[in-house]
Amino acid sequence: MLTLIAYLHAKPEKREALEQVLQSLVEPTRLEADCIDYHFHRSVDDPNLFMFYENWRSRESLDRHLAMPHLADFWEHRLDYLESDVDLQFFEMKSPLLVSI
């Protein structure tokens, strides 16, 4: 299993628009076959900072997700919304899952 944590720091004037765009990614992503879980967060300390916490069955699953049409438009225009590019951090889970997948 592969975990992705993605940090996105919005331009202040684009925060609300970015939040709507990011929220719109949740439902179609959760419907993807190899998505274990997909969670969208906003920082309690910085209203311009957003984070996705995602678990995928494999790197190949994540690569397929990143190529999905519902992400293509956002990815192409992401820098219109962001102070800096998306910070992607990849992790391999070392503890057992609490639920079976």
C-alpha positions in Angstrom: 0.0 0.0 0.0 1.2 3.5 -0.8 0.2 6.6 1.1 0.3 10.1 -0.5 0.2 13.3 1.6 -0.2 16.3 -0.7 0.1 19.8 0.7 -1.4 22.8 -1.3 -0.8 26.4 -0.2 -3.4 28.7 -1.8 -3.0 32.2 -2.9 -5.1 34.1 -0.3 -7.3 35.6 -3.0 -7.9 32.1 -4.5 -8.5 30.2 -1.3 -12.3 29.8 -1.6 -12.1 28.9 -5.3 -9.4 26.4 -4.6 -11.3 24.8 -1.8 -14.3 24.3 -4.1 -12.1 22.7 -6.8 -10.4 20.4 -4.3 -13.7 19.4 -2.7 -15.0 18.4 -6.1 -12.2 15.9 -6.5 -13.2 13.8 -3.4 -16.3 12.0 -4.6 -14.9 10.8 -8.0 -11.6 9.8 -6.5 -13.3 7.7 -3.7 -15.1 5.8 -6.5 -11.8 4.7 -8.1 -11.4 0.9 -7.7 -8.0 1.0 -6.0 -8.6 4.0 -3.7 -8.5 2.7 -0.1 -9.2 6.1 1.4 -9.0 9.8 0.3 -9.4 12.6 2.8 -9.3 16.4 2.2 -8.3 18.7 5.0 -7.7 22.4 5.7 -5.2 23.6 8.4 -6.7 24.9 11.6 -3.6 27.3 11.8 -3.4 28.5 8.3 -6.7 28.8 6.3 -4.7 28.9 3.0 -3.1 25.5 3.6 -4.9 22.3 2.4 -3.9 18.7 2.6 -4.9 15.4 1.0 -4.3 12.1 2.8 -4.6 9.2 0.4 -4.0 5.5 0.5 -3.7 3.4 -2.7 -3.3 -0.3 -3.3 -0.1 0.3 -5.3 2.1 2.9 -7.0 0.4 1.8 -10.3 -3.0 2.6 -8.7 -1.8 6.1 -7.7 -0.4 6.7 -11.2 -3.7 5.8 -12.8 -5.5 8.2 -10.4 -3.1 11.0 -11.3 -4.0 10.5 -15.0 -7.8 10.6 -14.4 -9.8 13.2 -16.3 -11.2 14.7 -13.0 -7.7 15.6 -12.0 -6.4 16.8 -15.4 -8.0 20.2 -15.4 -6.9 21.0 -11.9 -3.4 19.8 -12.5 -3.1 21.9 -15.6 -4.3 25.1 -13.8 -3.0 24.4 -10.3 -0.5 27.2 -10.3 -3.3 29.7 -10.9 -4.5 28.9 -7.4 -1.3 28.1 -5.5 1.5 30.1 -3.9 3.9 27.3 -4.8 3.6 23.9 -6.5 1.9 21.0 -4.8 4.2 19.3 -2.2 3.8 15.5 -2.7 5.1 13.2 0.0 5.0 9.4 -0.5 5.0 6.8 2.3 4.9 3.1 2.6 2.6 1.9 5.5 4.5 -0.2 8.0 1.8 -0.9 10.5 -1.0 -3.4 9.8 -4.4 -2.0 8.7 -7.2 -1.9 11.2 -9.6 -3.0 8.5 -9.2 -5.5 5.7 -9.0 -4.1 2.2 
